Amino acid sequence: LKVDRDKNPLHDEALYDFKNYPKELYEEPGKVVPNRNAFRKWGAWINAYTAKKYNRPLFIAMSADLAESTRIDGFARPFGDFPGYGWYDKEKNPDGVLLPQEITEFVNSGICAGIETVNVAKDPYKEFVGFYSTSSTYGSFAYLKYGMMRLFSQLAQDCPLKVGKVIWVAGHSGPETADDSRTHFGIFAPYVGKLFPRGQVINLHPWEYNEVPVVLGRALKEDAPIIVLHLTRPGIPIPDREKLGIPSHFEAAHGAYILRDYKKDLPEMGTVIVQGTSSTLGVVKILPKLDELGLNVKIVAAISYELFMKEPKDYRNKVLPLSHWRDSMVITSEALRNMSDWLFSKVSEEYSMSSDWDNRWRTGGTVDDVLEEAHLTPDYILERIKKFALEKDKRLKKLSEM
């Protein structure tokens, strides 16, 4: 692989312009597809794009034995008429971009960090010219990558030379992965993606396929050297947002957006902040029921706290003004503590929903079995939102006494 020091693809706005990405990167409503598939398609496109325009890939990828299941193999795959760079082989394919790594998560993380410190720019104090990297594992094993990412973050903070970016993929996150094994679902472990100074990492939690390219394009343009992409395994239907009356998937770029606003002619009964694939899908499924029962709650999709905090104050106050945040609960498919950025108070915590609702590890079984055990089925979600809404006066009284 060769790099032209005079042509830096990172200055190309097309990489970040998610609204004008090729239509193949997005799926039509109704199709059942996992959000991880969008990562594969986006990876194939971005390396194909830079190959055609700059005669080089942008990303080098690696993932032990999970390259296909986490869809990180997309960076090596064909896109359109571009054949793809393929797997790296020092004899047969030295231009390959997918490294055939063993199950060595710490090493893979270190290789990524090393790649991002190789800057061949003519003036490395002003810009980064080199390769970006990405590595994936199960969300449950995310901690195995943390050590080298922590050191890379420290280097990026203090080194006067510009460094690149790593996309750290916490794949197969959430309770949905327990149909693989109870040891393999990421409920607590993905929290390590937050163990950095604010502004030095961006966590992304797209809940459905079409949000993935959007948040990647937005995050890639920011200054943070580490992007943690949380993806899930099961396929879910692409929502018909227009029919459901919810905003476009492009709104995910803001980090948070209003899925359902208050009805203006009814008393406001509280705000529900939701994050995760199964949890958000469950909320979307009960939207008609909320109307039937007269539960006038506002619902906010929490995609990325870091991206949300980069939004102008006017936008943040529209989506989650302090008065609404104060009167809120959260629903997450991960552990409740992972939502610490979104939880307003201990009262909010009392009404919130998470996979660790009973402070126990979940066992195993099918996706449906585990969601039942995690109390994250649509029925459980509806009952908790109902309790939250009907006890507004009680909640606010308790909050005022704290």
Contacts in CASP RR format, 6 or more apart in sequence:
PFRMAT RR
TARGET T0000
AUTHOR 0000-0000-0000
METHOD contacts of the structure
MODEL  1
LKVDRDKNPLHDEALYDFKNYPKELYEEPGKVVPNRNAFRKWGAWINAYT
AKKYNRPLFIAMSADLAESTRIDGFARPFGDFPGYGWYDKEKNPDGVLLP
QEITEFVNSGICAGIETVNVAKDPYKEFVGFYSTSSTYGSFAYLKYGMMR
LFSQLAQDCPLKVGKVIWVAGHSGPETADDSRTHFGIFAPYVGKLFPRGQ
VINLHPWEYNEVPVVLGRALKEDAPIIVLHLTRPGIPIPDREKLGIPSHF
EAAHGAYILRDYKKDLPEMGTVIVQGTSSTLGVVKILPKLDELGLNVKIV
AAISYELFMKEPKDYRNKVLPLSHWRDSMVITSEALRNMSDWLFSKVSEE
YSMSSDWDNRWRTGGTVDDVLEEAHLTPDYILERIKKFALEKDKRLKKLS
EM
1 56 0 8 1.000
1 57 0 8 1.000
1 94 0 8 1.000
1 95 0 8 1.000
1 96 0 8 1.000
1 97 0 8 1.000
1 131 0 8 1.000
2 55 0 8 1.000
2 56 0 8 1.000
3 56 0 8 1.000
3 120 0 8 1.000
3 129 0 8 1.000
3 130 0 8 1.000
3 131 0 8 1.000
4 54 0 8 1.000
4 55 0 8 1.000
4 56 0 8 1.000
5 120 0 8 1.000
5 121 0 8 1.000
5 122 0 8 1.000
5 129 0 8 1.000
6 122 0 8 1.000
7 54 0 8 1.000
8 121 0 8 1.000
8 127 0 8 1.000
8 129 0 8 1.000
9 15 0 8 1.000
9 50 0 8 1.000
9 53 0 8 1.000
9 54 0 8 1.000
9 56 0 8 1.000
9 58 0 8 1.000
10 127 0 8 1.000
10 128 0 8 1.000
10 129 0 8 1.000
12 53 0 8 1.000
14 20 0 8 1.000
14 49 0 8 1.000
15 46 0 8 1.000
15 49 0 8 1.000
15 50 0 8 1.000
15 58 0 8 1.000
15 217 0 8 1.000
15 220 0 8 1.000
15 221 0 8 1.000
16 217 0 8 1.000
16 218 0 8 1.000
16 220 0 8 1.000
16 221 0 8 1.000
17 217 0 8 1.000
18 213 0 8 1.000
18 214 0 8 1.000
18 216 0 8 1.000
18 217 0 8 1.000
18 218 0 8 1.000
18 250 0 8 1.000
18 253 0 8 1.000
19 250 0 8 1.000
21 42 0 8 1.000
21 45 0 8 1.000
21 213 0 8 1.000
22 45 0 8 1.000
24 41 0 8 1.000
24 45 0 8 1.000
24 79 0 8 1.000
24 80 0 8 1.000
25 38 0 8 1.000
25 41 0 8 1.000
25 42 0 8 1.000
25 45 0 8 1.000
25 213 0 8 1.000
26 209 0 8 1.000
26 210 0 8 1.000
26 213 0 8 1.000
26 249 0 8 1.000
27 33 0 8 1.000
27 38 0 8 1.000
27 209 0 8 1.000
27 210 0 8 1.000
27 238 0 8 1.000
28 238 0 8 1.000
29 237 0 8 1.000
29 238 0 8 1.000
29 239 0 8 1.000
29 240 0 8 1.000
29 241 0 8 1.000
29 242 0 8 1.000
29 243 0 8 1.000
30 237 0 8 1.000
30 238 0 8 1.000
30 239 0 8 1.000
30 240 0 8 1.000
31 237 0 8 1.000
31 238 0 8 1.000
32 235 0 8 1.000
32 236 0 8 1.000
32 237 0 8 1.000
32 238 0 8 1.000
33 209 0 8 1.000
33 235 0 8 1.000
33 236 0 8 1.000
33 238 0 8 1.000
34 209 0 8 1.000
34 231 0 8 1.000
34 232 0 8 1.000
34 233 0 8 1.000
34 234 0 8 1.000
34 235 0 8 1.000
34 236 0 8 1.000
35 206 0 8 1.000
35 207 0 8 1.000
35 208 0 8 1.000
35 209 0 8 1.000
35 211 0 8 1.000
35 212 0 8 1.000
35 231 0 8 1.000
35 232 0 8 1.000
35 235 0 8 1.000
35 236 0 8 1.000
35 277 0 8 1.000
36 70 0 8 1.000
36 71 0 8 1.000
36 171 0 8 1.000
36 172 0 8 1.000
36 231 0 8 1.000
36 232 0 8 1.000
36 233 0 8 1.000
37 71 0 8 1.000
37 209 0 8 1.000
38 206 0 8 1.000
38 209 0 8 1.000
38 210 0 8 1.000
38 211 0 8 1.000
38 212 0 8 1.000
38 213 0 8 1.000
39 70 0 8 1.000
39 71 0 8 1.000
39 72 0 8 1.000
39 74 0 8 1.000
39 169 0 8 1.000
39 212 0 8 1.000
39 216 0 8 1.000
39 229 0 8 1.000
39 231 0 8 1.000
40 71 0 8 1.000
40 72 0 8 1.000
40 73 0 8 1.000
40 74 0 8 1.000
40 77 0 8 1.000
41 74 0 8 1.000
41 79 0 8 1.000
41 213 0 8 1.000
42 212 0 8 1.000
42 213 0 8 1.000
42 216 0 8 1.000
43 59 0 8 1.000
43 74 0 8 1.000
43 75 0 8 1.000
43 77 0 8 1.000
44 74 0 8 1.000
44 75 0 8 1.000
44 77 0 8 1.000
44 78 0 8 1.000
44 79 0 8 1.000
44 84 0 8 1.000
45 79 0 8 1.000
46 58 0 8 1.000
46 59 0 8 1.000
46 75 0 8 1.000
47 57 0 8 1.000
47 58 0 8 1.000
47 59 0 8 1.000
47 75 0 8 1.000
47 76 0 8 1.000
47 79 0 8 1.000
47 84 0 8 1.000
47 85 0 8 1.000
47 97 0 8 1.000
48 78 0 8 1.000
48 79 0 8 1.000
48 80 0 8 1.000
48 82 0 8 1.000
48 84 0 8 1.000
50 56 0 8 1.000
50 57 0 8 1.000
50 58 0 8 1.000
51 57 0 8 1.000
51 82 0 8 1.000
51 84 0 8 1.000
51 85 0 8 1.000
52 82 0 8 1.000
57 75 0 8 1.000
57 85 0 8 1.000
57 97 0 8 1.000
57 131 0 8 1.000
58 131 0 8 1.000
58 132 0 8 1.000
59 75 0 8 1.000
59 97 0 8 1.000
59 131 0 8 1.000
59 132 0 8 1.000
59 133 0 8 1.000
59 134 0 8 1.000
59 167 0 8 1.000
60 75 0 8 1.000
60 97 0 8 1.000
60 99 0 8 1.000
60 115 0 8 1.000
60 131 0 8 1.000
60 132 0 8 1.000
60 133 0 8 1.000
60 134 0 8 1.000
61 67 0 8 1.000
61 72 0 8 1.000
61 73 0 8 1.000
61 74 0 8 1.000
61 75 0 8 1.000
61 76 0 8 1.000
61 97 0 8 1.000
61 98 0 8 1.000
61 99 0 8 1.000
61 133 0 8 1.000
61 134 0 8 1.000
61 135 0 8 1.000
62 72 0 8 1.000
62 98 0 8 1.000
62 99 0 8 1.000
62 101 0 8 1.000
62 108 0 8 1.000
62 111 0 8 1.000
62 112 0 8 1.000
62 133 0 8 1.000
62 134 0 8 1.000
62 135 0 8 1.000
63 70 0 8 1.000
63 72 0 8 1.000
63 73 0 8 1.000
63 101 0 8 1.000
63 108 0 8 1.000
63 135 0 8 1.000
63 136 0 8 1.000
63 137 0 8 1.000
63 169 0 8 1.000
64 101 0 8 1.000
64 102 0 8 1.000
64 103 0 8 1.000
64 104 0 8 1.000
64 105 0 8 1.000
64 108 0 8 1.000
64 137 0 8 1.000
65 103 0 8 1.000
66 72 0 8 1.000
66 136 0 8 1.000
66 137 0 8 1.000
66 138 0 8 1.000
66 171 0 8 1.000
67 73 0 8 1.000
67 98 0 8 1.000
67 136 0 8 1.000
69 172 0 8 1.000
69 233 0 8 1.000
70 136 0 8 1.000
70 137 0 8 1.000
70 169 0 8 1.000
70 171 0 8 1.000
70 172 0 8 1.000
70 231 0 8 1.000
71 231 0 8 1.000
72 98 0 8 1.000
72 134 0 8 1.000
72 135 0 8 1.000
72 136 0 8 1.000
72 169 0 8 1.000
73 98 0 8 1.000
74 98 0 8 1.000
75 85 0 8 1.000
75 97 0 8 1.000
75 98 0 8 1.000
75 134 0 8 1.000
76 84 0 8 1.000
76 85 0 8 1.000
76 86 0 8 1.000
76 87 0 8 1.000
76 96 0 8 1.000
76 97 0 8 1.000
76 98 0 8 1.000
77 84 0 8 1.000
77 86 0 8 1.000
78 84 0 8 1.000
85 93 0 8 1.000
85 95 0 8 1.000
85 96 0 8 1.000
85 97 0 8 1.000
85 98 0 8 1.000
86 93 0 8 1.000
86 96 0 8 1.000
86 97 0 8 1.000
86 98 0 8 1.000
87 93 0 8 1.000
87 96 0 8 1.000
87 98 0 8 1.000
87 100 0 8 1.000
88 94 0 8 1.000
88 95 0 8 1.000
88 96 0 8 1.000
88 97 0 8 1.000
88 98 0 8 1.000
88 99 0 8 1.000
88 100 0 8 1.000
89 96 0 8 1.000
89 100 0 8 1.000
99 111 0 8 1.000
101 107 0 8 1.000
101 108 0 8 1.000
101 111 0 8 1.000
105 135 0 8 1.000
105 137 0 8 1.000
105 141 0 8 1.000
105 144 0 8 1.000
105 145 0 8 1.000
106 144 0 8 1.000
106 145 0 8 1.000
106 147 0 8 1.000
106 148 0 8 1.000
108 135 0 8 1.000
108 137 0 8 1.000
108 145 0 8 1.000
109 135 0 8 1.000
109 144 0 8 1.000
109 145 0 8 1.000
109 146 0 8 1.000
109 147 0 8 1.000
109 148 0 8 1.000
109 149 0 8 1.000
109 168 0 8 1.000
110 148 0 8 1.000
110 152 0 8 1.000
111 133 0 8 1.000
111 135 0 8 1.000
112 133 0 8 1.000
112 134 0 8 1.000
112 135 0 8 1.000
112 148 0 8 1.000
112 152 0 8 1.000
112 166 0 8 1.000
112 168 0 8 1.000
113 148 0 8 1.000
113 149 0 8 1.000
113 151 0 8 1.000
113 152 0 8 1.000
113 155 0 8 1.000
113 166 0 8 1.000
114 133 0 8 1.000
114 152 0 8 1.000
115 131 0 8 1.000
115 132 0 8 1.000
115 133 0 8 1.000
116 132 0 8 1.000
116 133 0 8 1.000
116 152 0 8 1.000
116 156 0 8 1.000
116 163 0 8 1.000
116 164 0 8 1.000
116 165 0 8 1.000
116 166 0 8 1.000
116 225 0 8 1.000
117 152 0 8 1.000
117 155 0 8 1.000
117 159 0 8 1.000
117 161 0 8 1.000
117 163 0 8 1.000
118 130 0 8 1.000
118 131 0 8 1.000
119 128 0 8 1.000
119 129 0 8 1.000
119 130 0 8 1.000
119 161 0 8 1.000
119 162 0 8 1.000
119 163 0 8 1.000
119 164 0 8 1.000
120 129 0 8 1.000
120 130 0 8 1.000
121 127 0 8 1.000
121 128 0 8 1.000
121 129 0 8 1.000
121 130 0 8 1.000
121 162 0 8 1.000
122 129 0 8 1.000
124 161 0 8 1.000
124 162 0 8 1.000
125 160 0 8 1.000
125 161 0 8 1.000
125 162 0 8 1.000
126 162 0 8 1.000
127 162 0 8 1.000
128 162 0 8 1.000
128 163 0 8 1.000
128 164 0 8 1.000
130 164 0 8 1.000
132 164 0 8 1.000
132 165 0 8 1.000
132 166 0 8 1.000
132 167 0 8 1.000
133 165 0 8 1.000
133 166 0 8 1.000
133 167 0 8 1.000
134 166 0 8 1.000
134 167 0 8 1.000
134 168 0 8 1.000
134 169 0 8 1.000
135 145 0 8 1.000
135 166 0 8 1.000
135 167 0 8 1.000
135 168 0 8 1.000
135 169 0 8 1.000
136 168 0 8 1.000
136 169 0 8 1.000
136 170 0 8 1.000
136 171 0 8 1.000
137 144 0 8 1.000
137 145 0 8 1.000
137 169 0 8 1.000
137 170 0 8 1.000
137 171 0 8 1.000
138 170 0 8 1.000
138 171 0 8 1.000
138 172 0 8 1.000
138 173 0 8 1.000
138 177 0 8 1.000
138 184 0 8 1.000
138 185 0 8 1.000
138 186 0 8 1.000
139 170 0 8 1.000
139 171 0 8 1.000
139 172 0 8 1.000
139 173 0 8 1.000
139 174 0 8 1.000
139 177 0 8 1.000
139 186 0 8 1.000
139 189 0 8 1.000
139 190 0 8 1.000
139 230 0 8 1.000
140 172 0 8 1.000
140 173 0 8 1.000
140 177 0 8 1.000
140 183 0 8 1.000
140 184 0 8 1.000
140 185 0 8 1.000
140 186 0 8 1.000
140 187 0 8 1.000
140 189 0 8 1.000
141 189 0 8 1.000
142 168 0 8 1.000
142 170 0 8 1.000
142 186 0 8 1.000
142 189 0 8 1.000
142 190 0 8 1.000
142 192 0 8 1.000
142 193 0 8 1.000
142 228 0 8 1.000
143 189 0 8 1.000
143 192 0 8 1.000
145 168 0 8 1.000
146 192 0 8 1.000
146 193 0 8 1.000
146 195 0 8 1.000
149 166 0 8 1.000
149 168 0 8 1.000
149 193 0 8 1.000
149 196 0 8 1.000
149 226 0 8 1.000
150 195 0 8 1.000
150 196 0 8 1.000
152 163 0 8 1.000
152 166 0 8 1.000
152 225 0 8 1.000
152 226 0 8 1.000
153 196 0 8 1.000
153 197 0 8 1.000
153 200 0 8 1.000
153 201 0 8 1.000
153 225 0 8 1.000
153 226 0 8 1.000
155 163 0 8 1.000
156 163 0 8 1.000
156 164 0 8 1.000
156 200 0 8 1.000
156 225 0 8 1.000
157 197 0 8 1.000
157 200 0 8 1.000
163 225 0 8 1.000
164 225 0 8 1.000
165 220 0 8 1.000
165 224 0 8 1.000
165 225 0 8 1.000
165 226 0 8 1.000
165 227 0 8 1.000
166 225 0 8 1.000
166 226 0 8 1.000
166 227 0 8 1.000
167 216 0 8 1.000
167 227 0 8 1.000
167 229 0 8 1.000
168 193 0 8 1.000
168 226 0 8 1.000
168 227 0 8 1.000
168 228 0 8 1.000
168 229 0 8 1.000
169 228 0 8 1.000
169 229 0 8 1.000
169 231 0 8 1.000
170 186 0 8 1.000
170 189 0 8 1.000
170 190 0 8 1.000
170 193 0 8 1.000
170 228 0 8 1.000
170 229 0 8 1.000
170 230 0 8 1.000
170 231 0 8 1.000
171 229 0 8 1.000
171 230 0 8 1.000
171 231 0 8 1.000
171 232 0 8 1.000
171 233 0 8 1.000
172 180 0 8 1.000
172 184 0 8 1.000
172 185 0 8 1.000
172 186 0 8 1.000
172 231 0 8 1.000
172 232 0 8 1.000
172 233 0 8 1.000
173 185 0 8 1.000
173 186 0 8 1.000
173 190 0 8 1.000
173 230 0 8 1.000
173 231 0 8 1.000
173 232 0 8 1.000
173 333 0 8 1.000
173 334 0 8 1.000
174 185 0 8 1.000
174 186 0 8 1.000
174 187 0 8 1.000
174 190 0 8 1.000
174 232 0 8 1.000
174 276 0 8 1.000
174 277 0 8 1.000
174 278 0 8 1.000
174 333 0 8 1.000
174 334 0 8 1.000
174 355 0 8 1.000
175 185 0 8 1.000
175 186 0 8 1.000
175 187 0 8 1.000
175 278 0 8 1.000
175 333 0 8 1.000
175 355 0 8 1.000
175 362 0 8 1.000
175 370 0 8 1.000
175 371 0 8 1.000
175 373 0 8 1.000
175 374 0 8 1.000
175 376 0 8 1.000
176 185 0 8 1.000
176 232 0 8 1.000
176 233 0 8 1.000
176 234 0 8 1.000
176 277 0 8 1.000
176 278 0 8 1.000
176 333 0 8 1.000
176 367 0 8 1.000
176 370 0 8 1.000
176 371 0 8 1.000
177 184 0 8 1.000
177 185 0 8 1.000
177 186 0 8 1.000
177 232 0 8 1.000
177 233 0 8 1.000
178 184 0 8 1.000
178 185 0 8 1.000
178 362 0 8 1.000
178 363 0 8 1.000
178 364 0 8 1.000
178 365 0 8 1.000
178 367 0 8 1.000
178 369 0 8 1.000
178 370 0 8 1.000
179 364 0 8 1.000
179 365 0 8 1.000
179 366 0 8 1.000
179 367 0 8 1.000
179 369 0 8 1.000
179 370 0 8 1.000
180 233 0 8 1.000
181 364 0 8 1.000
182 361 0 8 1.000
182 362 0 8 1.000
182 363 0 8 1.000
182 364 0 8 1.000
185 362 0 8 1.000
185 370 0 8 1.000
186 334 0 8 1.000
187 333 0 8 1.000
187 334 0 8 1.000
187 335 0 8 1.000
187 338 0 8 1.000
187 355 0 8 1.000
187 356 0 8 1.000
187 362 0 8 1.000
188 334 0 8 1.000
188 335 0 8 1.000
188 337 0 8 1.000
188 338 0 8 1.000
188 356 0 8 1.000
190 228 0 8 1.000
190 230 0 8 1.000
190 334 0 8 1.000
190 338 0 8 1.000
191 334 0 8 1.000
191 335 0 8 1.000
191 337 0 8 1.000
191 338 0 8 1.000
193 201 0 8 1.000
193 203 0 8 1.000
193 228 0 8 1.000
194 201 0 8 1.000
194 203 0 8 1.000
194 338 0 8 1.000
194 340 0 8 1.000
194 341 0 8 1.000
196 226 0 8 1.000
198 306 0 8 1.000
199 223 0 8 1.000
199 224 0 8 1.000
199 306 0 8 1.000
200 224 0 8 1.000
200 225 0 8 1.000
200 226 0 8 1.000
201 224 0 8 1.000
201 226 0 8 1.000
201 227 0 8 1.000
201 228 0 8 1.000
201 306 0 8 1.000
202 219 0 8 1.000
202 222 0 8 1.000
202 224 0 8 1.000
202 226 0 8 1.000
202 227 0 8 1.000
202 228 0 8 1.000
202 304 0 8 1.000
202 306 0 8 1.000
202 307 0 8 1.000
203 228 0 8 1.000
203 230 0 8 1.000
203 304 0 8 1.000
203 305 0 8 1.000
203 306 0 8 1.000
204 215 0 8 1.000
204 216 0 8 1.000
204 219 0 8 1.000
204 227 0 8 1.000
204 228 0 8 1.000
204 229 0 8 1.000
204 230 0 8 1.000
204 303 0 8 1.000
204 304 0 8 1.000
204 307 0 8 1.000
205 230 0 8 1.000
205 275 0 8 1.000
205 276 0 8 1.000
205 302 0 8 1.000
205 303 0 8 1.000
205 304 0 8 1.000
206 212 0 8 1.000
206 214 0 8 1.000
206 215 0 8 1.000
206 231 0 8 1.000
206 252 0 8 1.000
206 303 0 8 1.000
207 275 0 8 1.000
207 276 0 8 1.000
207 277 0 8 1.000
207 279 0 8 1.000
207 280 0 8 1.000
207 281 0 8 1.000
207 301 0 8 1.000
207 303 0 8 1.000
208 236 0 8 1.000
208 238 0 8 1.000
208 239 0 8 1.000
208 249 0 8 1.000
208 277 0 8 1.000
208 280 0 8 1.000
208 281 0 8 1.000
209 238 0 8 1.000
210 238 0 8 1.000
210 249 0 8 1.000
211 249 0 8 1.000
211 252 0 8 1.000
211 303 0 8 1.000
212 229 0 8 1.000
212 231 0 8 1.000
214 249 0 8 1.000
214 250 0 8 1.000
214 252 0 8 1.000
214 253 0 8 1.000
215 229 0 8 1.000
215 252 0 8 1.000
215 253 0 8 1.000
215 255 0 8 1.000
215 303 0 8 1.000
215 304 0 8 1.000
215 307 0 8 1.000
216 227 0 8 1.000
216 229 0 8 1.000
217 253 0 8 1.000
218 253 0 8 1.000
218 307 0 8 1.000
219 227 0 8 1.000
219 304 0 8 1.000
219 307 0 8 1.000
220 227 0 8 1.000
222 307 0 8 1.000
222 310 0 8 1.000
224 306 0 8 1.000
230 276 0 8 1.000
232 276 0 8 1.000
232 277 0 8 1.000
232 278 0 8 1.000
232 333 0 8 1.000
234 277 0 8 1.000
234 278 0 8 1.000
234 367 0 8 1.000
236 277 0 8 1.000
236 278 0 8 1.000
236 281 0 8 1.000
239 246 0 8 1.000
239 284 0 8 1.000
241 247 0 8 1.000
241 248 0 8 1.000
241 249 0 8 1.000
244 284 0 8 1.000
244 287 0 8 1.000
246 259 0 8 1.000
246 260 0 8 1.000
246 284 0 8 1.000
246 287 0 8 1.000
247 257 0 8 1.000
247 258 0 8 1.000
247 259 0 8 1.000
251 257 0 8 1.000
251 301 0 8 1.000
252 301 0 8 1.000
252 303 0 8 1.000
253 307 0 8 1.000
254 303 0 8 1.000
254 307 0 8 1.000
254 308 0 8 1.000
254 311 0 8 1.000
254 315 0 8 1.000
254 319 0 8 1.000
255 302 0 8 1.000
255 303 0 8 1.000
255 304 0 8 1.000
255 305 0 8 1.000
255 306 0 8 1.000
255 307 0 8 1.000
255 308 0 8 1.000
255 311 0 8 1.000
256 273 0 8 1.000
256 300 0 8 1.000
256 301 0 8 1.000
256 302 0 8 1.000
256 303 0 8 1.000
256 304 0 8 1.000
256 305 0 8 1.000
256 308 0 8 1.000
256 319 0 8 1.000
256 320 0 8 1.000
257 300 0 8 1.000
257 301 0 8 1.000
257 303 0 8 1.000
257 319 0 8 1.000
258 298 0 8 1.000
258 299 0 8 1.000
258 300 0 8 1.000
258 301 0 8 1.000
258 318 0 8 1.000
258 319 0 8 1.000
259 274 0 8 1.000
259 280 0 8 1.000
259 283 0 8 1.000
259 284 0 8 1.000
259 299 0 8 1.000
259 300 0 8 1.000
259 301 0 8 1.000
260 287 0 8 1.000
260 290 0 8 1.000
260 297 0 8 1.000
260 298 0 8 1.000
260 299 0 8 1.000
261 298 0 8 1.000
262 268 0 8 1.000
262 296 0 8 1.000
262 297 0 8 1.000
262 298 0 8 1.000
263 296 0 8 1.000
266 294 0 8 1.000
266 296 0 8 1.000
267 296 0 8 1.000
268 296 0 8 1.000
268 298 0 8 1.000
268 327 0 8 1.000
269 295 0 8 1.000
269 296 0 8 1.000
269 297 0 8 1.000
269 388 0 8 1.000
269 389 0 8 1.000
269 390 0 8 1.000
269 392 0 8 1.000
270 297 0 8 1.000
270 298 0 8 1.000
270 324 0 8 1.000
270 327 0 8 1.000
270 328 0 8 1.000
270 329 0 8 1.000
270 388 0 8 1.000
270 389 0 8 1.000
270 392 0 8 1.000
271 297 0 8 1.000
271 298 0 8 1.000
271 299 0 8 1.000
271 300 0 8 1.000
271 320 0 8 1.000
271 324 0 8 1.000
271 325 0 8 1.000
271 327 0 8 1.000
271 328 0 8 1.000
271 329 0 8 1.000
272 283 0 8 1.000
272 297 0 8 1.000
272 298 0 8 1.000
272 299 0 8 1.000
272 300 0 8 1.000
272 328 0 8 1.000
272 329 0 8 1.000
272 330 0 8 1.000
272 331 0 8 1.000
272 385 0 8 1.000
272 388 0 8 1.000
273 300 0 8 1.000
273 302 0 8 1.000
273 320 0 8 1.000
273 328 0 8 1.000
273 329 0 8 1.000
273 330 0 8 1.000
273 331 0 8 1.000
273 339 0 8 1.000
273 342 0 8 1.000
274 280 0 8 1.000
274 283 0 8 1.000
274 299 0 8 1.000
274 300 0 8 1.000
274 301 0 8 1.000
274 302 0 8 1.000
274 330 0 8 1.000
274 331 0 8 1.000
274 332 0 8 1.000
275 301 0 8 1.000
275 302 0 8 1.000
275 303 0 8 1.000
275 330 0 8 1.000
275 331 0 8 1.000
275 332 0 8 1.000
275 333 0 8 1.000
275 334 0 8 1.000
275 339 0 8 1.000
275 342 0 8 1.000
276 332 0 8 1.000
276 333 0 8 1.000
276 334 0 8 1.000
277 333 0 8 1.000
278 333 0 8 1.000
278 367 0 8 1.000
278 371 0 8 1.000
278 376 0 8 1.000
279 331 0 8 1.000
279 332 0 8 1.000
279 333 0 8 1.000
279 353 0 8 1.000
279 376 0 8 1.000
279 381 0 8 1.000
280 301 0 8 1.000
282 376 0 8 1.000
282 377 0 8 1.000
282 378 0 8 1.000
282 381 0 8 1.000
283 299 0 8 1.000
283 331 0 8 1.000
283 381 0 8 1.000
285 378 0 8 1.000
286 378 0 8 1.000
286 381 0 8 1.000
286 382 0 8 1.000
286 385 0 8 1.000
289 382 0 8 1.000
290 297 0 8 1.000
290 382 0 8 1.000
290 385 0 8 1.000
293 386 0 8 1.000
295 385 0 8 1.000
295 386 0 8 1.000
295 389 0 8 1.000
296 389 0 8 1.000
297 385 0 8 1.000
297 388 0 8 1.000
297 389 0 8 1.000
298 324 0 8 1.000
300 319 0 8 1.000
300 320 0 8 1.000
302 308 0 8 1.000
302 330 0 8 1.000
302 339 0 8 1.000
302 342 0 8 1.000
305 341 0 8 1.000
305 342 0 8 1.000
308 316 0 8 1.000
308 319 0 8 1.000
308 320 0 8 1.000
309 316 0 8 1.000
320 328 0 8 1.000
325 344 0 8 1.000
326 344 0 8 1.000
326 345 0 8 1.000
326 399 0 8 1.000
327 392 0 8 1.000
327 395 0 8 1.000
327 396 0 8 1.000
328 344 0 8 1.000
328 348 0 8 1.000
329 348 0 8 1.000
329 351 0 8 1.000
329 352 0 8 1.000
329 353 0 8 1.000
329 384 0 8 1.000
329 385 0 8 1.000
329 388 0 8 1.000
330 336 0 8 1.000
330 339 0 8 1.000
330 342 0 8 1.000
330 343 0 8 1.000
330 348 0 8 1.000
330 352 0 8 1.000
330 353 0 8 1.000
330 354 0 8 1.000
331 352 0 8 1.000
331 353 0 8 1.000
331 354 0 8 1.000
331 376 0 8 1.000
331 381 0 8 1.000
331 384 0 8 1.000
332 338 0 8 1.000
332 339 0 8 1.000
332 352 0 8 1.000
332 353 0 8 1.000
332 354 0 8 1.000
332 355 0 8 1.000
333 354 0 8 1.000
333 355 0 8 1.000
333 374 0 8 1.000
333 376 0 8 1.000
334 354 0 8 1.000
334 355 0 8 1.000
335 354 0 8 1.000
335 355 0 8 1.000
335 356 0 8 1.000
336 343 0 8 1.000
336 349 0 8 1.000
336 352 0 8 1.000
336 354 0 8 1.000
336 356 0 8 1.000
336 357 0 8 1.000
338 354 0 8 1.000
339 352 0 8 1.000
339 354 0 8 1.000
343 349 0 8 1.000
343 352 0 8 1.000
345 399 0 8 1.000
345 402 0 8 1.000
346 402 0 8 1.000
347 395 0 8 1.000
347 398 0 8 1.000
347 399 0 8 1.000
347 402 0 8 1.000
351 384 0 8 1.000
351 387 0 8 1.000
351 388 0 8 1.000
351 391 0 8 1.000
351 395 0 8 1.000
353 375 0 8 1.000
353 376 0 8 1.000
353 380 0 8 1.000
353 381 0 8 1.000
353 384 0 8 1.000
354 374 0 8 1.000
355 362 0 8 1.000
355 374 0 8 1.000
355 376 0 8 1.000
356 362 0 8 1.000
357 374 0 8 1.000
357 375 0 8 1.000
362 370 0 8 1.000
362 373 0 8 1.000
362 374 0 8 1.000
363 370 0 8 1.000
363 373 0 8 1.000
364 370 0 8 1.000
364 373 0 8 1.000
368 377 0 8 1.000
371 377 0 8 1.000
388 395 0 8 1.000
END
